[in-house]
Amino acid sequence: MRLNLFSLATLLPTVFISSVSSKVFFKEDFTSDDSLKAWVKSEAKENIGAIELSSGDWYADKENSRGLKLAQDAHFYDYSAPLITPMSLKDNDLVLQFVVKYQQDIDCGGAYIKLLPPTADPKKFNGDSEYSIMFGPDVCGADSKIHAIINYNNTNNEMIKKPLARKDQLSHQYTLWIKKDKTYEIRVDNSILRNGTLADDWSMLPPKEIHDPKEVKPADWDDRKTIPDEKDVKPENYDDIPKKIVDPAASKPAEWDDDMDGDWEAPLIDNPEYKGEWKQKEIENPDYKGVWTAKLIPNPDYSEEGLLEQEIGFIGIDIWTVKSGTIFDNIILTNDFEEASEFGNKTWAAFVQTEIDVKDKLDKEEQEKREKEAAKAKAEAEAEAERKKGEDDKDAKVDDKDLELEDDLKPESNVESEKKEESAEKEESSEEEKSAEKEESSEEQSEEKEESSEEEESSESTEEEVSSDKEESSSASDGKDEL
């Protein structure tokens, strides 16, 4: 997401009153309840976020820590306020200093100040408005930098290499000091992060010196660092060594059919004797004079005319921030570094350690709170697990008892049924055996009866035969008697 830059709206001093000849052009510590009245809200956008006086969620001293707070999430902030008197940057030091507190643990948002011309219209102020200098921190995700943009020839020029901004939740003091000799210092918490010259660290000016275009390299200038060794001669027949040779280990496969597959050819391999294209050795050139360059002369196009000669009439905030809570405090614009340093020591440096101690205490309490909550949550989870385990065990016991009751209450449980089935099977088997025995006994008895019957029949037949014989004998006897 592309962010609009903050433009810290110029604070109209309400506590510090200065004459036109004063070296202080703007100074505000926000200790007055009327401090925000000087800030003019822009009408260039509809969703301009609200600002308020706040000391933040923690502070070293409630009154001294009070500053201008960005009070709404995901909003633009376009506010500006006039200087006590316009400031000319020509032949003047410029010292812009202020404190920023990212108390909300910033994820993405700037906190920089713009210096606007006296002709600026506060009601129309926005990200496209003209400004002379923009300075301050900008943080978005892992990207953390301090902007120091200077307008020159109607172009906004960034530093070539930007220093890093502070991303923690403490108050930090940012200082830009541009001196009239066009050198500069960027300080954070009174420590110098970067210093140098505007010409070297911004790409807004042409080089001060150039190589003389009229100068020509002498004809006898030898800039060859090495030369071929004339004593190194290519060996005879060197070029006759082939790069590839026939693989001597290769042989025609047994299944190769010359009629079907054509004439067999052994594959080629790299020749271990081949040493590549021959090149003559190089040796150091005894006549080497180094790389020739034309001598440097002053650049006739170099000019600092117009650089930092603007007039400043307003301080502005032109910012987009995702998460509200950023606090600006202790803003000063002056041409005297000692004035800014004294102001910073009084309003910020004197309270640094106290704020650190307060924040450390809060962090410790928060850590202890998190640890207690984590321990409580763990204990509750363990207790719940034990309770659930107890319920599961209880349910298991109840299930076992239910099964026992079912076994007692059912007329025929599965086990009894199985037993009865087994018993029935045994009885059936026994009955079958008995039946078989009976059948066998019956068959034996039948056979015996049949045998007895046969014997009886045989006896009867014998008896009949005997009787018949007797009758015949008797009849014969009777005949004899008749005769």
Secondary structure, DSSP 8 states (H G I E B T S, - for coil): ------B-B----SS----TT-SEEEEE---STTGGGG-EE-SS-S-B--EEEE--SS-SSTTTT-EEEE-SSSEEEEEEEEEEEEEE-TTS-EEEEEEEEETT--SEEE--EEEE-TT--GGG--TTS--SEEEEEEEETTEEEEEEEEEETTEEE-BSS------SSSEEEEEEEE-TTSEEEEEETTEEEEEEEHHHHBTTS--SEEE-TT----TT----SEEE-TT----TTGGGS-SEEE-TT----TT--HHHH-S----EEE-TT---S----EEE-TT--------EEE-TT---TTTT--EEEEEEEEEEESS--EEEEEEEEES-HHHHHHHHHHHTGGGHHHHHHHHHHHHHHHHHHHHHHHHHHHHHHHHHHHHHHHHHHHHHHHHHHHHHHHHHHSSS-HHHHHHHHHHHHHHHHHHHHHHHHHHHHHHHHHHHHHHHHHHHHHHHHHHHHHHHHHHHHHHHHHHHHH-
